[in-house]
Amino acid sequence: MIRLTAIERTFRVGDETVHALRGVSLDIGAGEYLSIMGPSGSGKSSLLNVLGLLDRPNAGRYELDGRDVTGLTDDELARVRREKIGFVFQFFHLVPRLTAEQNIELPMMLAGIDPLERRRRLDRLLVEYGLESRARHRPDQLSGGQCQRVAIARAMSMEPGVILADEPTGNLDRHTGQEVMALLEALHAGGGTLIVVTHDAELGNRAKRRIRIVDGAIVADERD
């Protein structure tokens, strides 16, 4: 499903060149559950951004579902990202003035999905994530766990094959974090590809496959 070959990502900081990713090669099969772990500044966020088509590598090749996406235009990248990848972030990134159901529906509206199909998906997601009674609440009226459930439902609204979760429990208490991970792992159990980026070893070790990155390079690739 995902193949990275010799990916390089560099940034200019003043007169210095910073190597965020150094020759990263990685194959991720459909339906895998893996974590990408490393300390702050290790390059894991840069790798997440490349995997999520949020950033372009300076060199190397990225294939997604057998298609080379490295040289796509910004509009083409946005379309592929919208159709194939769902994102879950530490700080939720919900639109404050929209209700829970409007936040979930937003990606479908932007994609031009038929209103009846939008409603069908929305009703199903509200039930699946236990949000029926909170559908018309804005983010500031929801708990952290409820906000993250809205974010996961939004990520699933386009029925993507890949879920990228960036520190998904980092803004939650332990109990709520466990609940959120159970929801994400249920997506994997249903056949989705789940990629969790974290500095938390306990969280990362839940994955079936564990990638460790240091100074922009993969230093370990462990599987159960």
N, C-alpha and C positions, 0 to 999 in steps of 0.2 A: 504493500500500500504506500509506504513512504520510503524513499531511498535518498539519502544525502551522500554525496561523493566529494571528498576533499574540500569541504566548505571553509572559506576564509571570511572573516569579518574584521575589518580594521576601522579605527576612528582616529581622527587627528585631534589632539589636545595640545593646543599651543604649537610648539615645535616638535612635539613628540607624536609618534604613531603607536597607538594602543591596539594590541592584538586581542580582540574579544573572543574570536574563534580561530583555532589553528588546525587546519587540515582535518576537520571533523567528517568522518564517514560513519553512517549509521543506517541500518535497515530496520524498519518497524513493520511487522506484519499486521494484517487486518485482524481486529479482535484482541490485540495484545493489551496488557495492563502493565505499564512501566512508569518508573519514577526517574526524574533527572535531579540529582542531588549535588550540592557543592556549597562551599562557603560564599559569603558576599564577595562579589567581584570575580567569581570563578568563570563566568561566561554563561551560566545557565539561563539567565534572562535573555541574553542575546540569542541563544539557541532556541528558546521559546518563540521569540519574535520571528526568527527565520522559519521555524516549523509552522507557525501560524500565518505566514505570508504577510506579516506586519512590517517586515524589513527584508531588504535584499542583501545577499552575500556579495562580497567583492570578487570572489572567485569560487569555483566549484559548481556543482550541478544538483538540482533538487527535482526529484520525480515524485509525483503524487498520483496514485492510481494509474501508473504507467505513462503519465504525461509529464514532459519536461516543463515545469512552471517557472524556471529560472529567469527566462527572458520575456515573460508576459508583461503587457502594459498594465498601468495602475488600474484601469477599469476592468481588465480581464482578471487581475489578481483579486480585486474586490468581489467579483462574481464567483470565482472559485472558492474564496474564503467564506462567502455567505452560504454557499450551497454545501460545502463539505466539512467545515470546521466550526465547532461551537466553543466558546470561551467562558471560563469561570474564573473570576479574579478575587483577590483577597478583599478588596474594598467595594465589591459588588458592581459599581459603575451603573447603577440604575438612574434613570432620568427622574429628578426629584419631583417635578410637577405632574408626572404621570402616575396613574394608579398601578397596582400590581398587574392587573390584566392588560392594561395598555402597554406596560413595559414588555410583557411577554409577547404581545401581538406586534410590537414595533418592527422586528426584523421581517415578519411576514408581509407587513404593509409595504415596506421598502422593496421587497422582492416582487411585489405585484401579485401576490397570491389571492385567488378569488375569495371574496368575503365569506361565503358559506364554508369554504374549506378552512379559512382562518378561524371561524367560530368553532368548527368541529375540533380542530387541534387545540384551541384555547380551552374549551370545556374539558377535554381529556387531560390536559396538563394541569389545570387547576385541581382536578380530582386526584391525579397521580401524586401531586406534591402537597396535598392537604391545604390548599389555599382558597377553597371555595368561600369561606367566611371572611377572607381578607382581600378578595378580588378588587374591591373598590377603595382600598386603603393606599395612601401614598407611602413611599419609603420611610418618611419620618414618623409614620404611624405603625411601623412594623419593627419587630425585634431583629437582631442581627441574624439569627437563624432563619427567620422568615424571609429576610432580604436575600439571603444566599439561596433559599429555595426558589424565590422568584428568578434569581439570576440563572440557576440551573434550568428552570423551566424555559426561560428565554433562550438559553443556549440550545435547548432541544427542539425549539419551535420549528426550525428548518430541517429537522430530522437528519443531522449531520452524521457522518461515519466516524469522525474523530472529535473527541472532547479534550481540550487543553485546559488544565486547571493549574493556575499560578497561585501557590500558597493558599489553597481554598479554605483552610481552617485558621489562617493566621490572625483573623480579626474576631475569632469566636472563642467562647469558653470551651473547656475540654469536652463536656457532655454534648454541647451543640455541635462541636467539631466532629465528634464521633457519628452523630446523626447525619451530618452532611457527607462524610466519607461513605457511609452506608448507602446513601442515595447515588453517589458517583459510582460506587462499586456495583450497584444494581444495573447501571447503564452498561458497564462492562459485561456483566453476567448476561445481559440481553444481546450481546454481540458487538457492542461498540468498542472502538479503540480508545483507551483512556491513558492520557499522558499527564502525570502530576509533576510539577516543578516545585521543589521545596528545599529548604536548608535543614528541615526537621527530619532527623534520621528515623525517628519512630514512625512518622507518617510515611516517609519514603520506603521503609522496609516492609510496608504492607503490600507493595506491588510485587507481581510475579517476576518482574525483571527490573533490575536496578542499574542505572547508568550514573557513574560518578565523573564529574568534570572538575578539573583544576587548571587554572591559568589558560582557559580556552581550549583545553584538550581533554578528550575522554581518556580517563586513566583506569577505569574498571567497567565491566559489563557483566553483571551477575544474573543468573536465572535460577529459579527454584527447580 
